[in-house]
Amino acid sequence: MRDPNRGPLVLVALIAAVTMLQAQAPGPADSTVFAVAYVDVISSGRAAAVTALKTYRDASSSEAGHIRIDVFEQAGRPAHFAIVEIWRDQGASDAHGVSAATKQFRQALAAVRVSGYDERPYKVFSVGSPRTGGSMHVVSHVDIAGADAQSKAPAVLRQVADASRTEQGNLRFDILQHVTRANHFTVVESWTTQAALEAHAAAAHTRQYRDTLQPMTGSPLDERVYLAVN
């Protein structure tokens, strides 16, 4: 004899199964696009470069898909700049690459730069809630060497990011992964004060991070302190 309750029970079971599968399925990949660029200019061209960088940053802010552009100048080394850009997705980044603001910026920079405009594409690896400000900024390049190190380094990087974001005075601790060279990472930090940065450098989790990471790297940790160009 057919059980009249079987149909509804089967339907409930199917719905529960589908719900479970949906909960277990990975979410969509983060489509946010980062670009990190470095450029050096002649000392006499520093003022012109700063003007060009500010104009570029401000003009780009009105473009579709723009999230944030930070311009930094290396502390103690005037005329050495780093630019960190964030775009909503690859389409917005591509459109920006051929925009009038980008073309005008590259033309203005060409007259004073002494290095190529070295821009590299990155994707999200571990990025916290966006916060602006801070008087001290650090941009570091981490090069991981060897298959074994590449399997272990991600956990080390995530741990230091999670711990650092809880520190007093931290505004930003983003770890970015190169789009095509997965063993290359860039770390972008922002701190409220020099004292906060120094406390971070002396923290137990920072020392542990450096000691653990050092044998995994293919080159010395390239860590540079910057000031914001406002």
Secondary structure, DSSP 8 states (H G I E B T S, - for coil): ---TTHHHHHHHHHHHHHHHHHHHS-------EEEEEEEEB-GGGHHHHHHHHHHHHHHHTTSTTEEEEEEEEETT-TTEEEEEEEESSHHHHHHHHTSHHHHHHHHHHHTTBSS--EEEEEEEEE--------SEEEEEEEEB-SHHHHHHHHHHHHHHHHHHHTSTTEEEEEEEEESS-TTEEEEEEEESSHHHHHHHHHSHHHHHHHHHHGGGBSS--EEEEEEE--
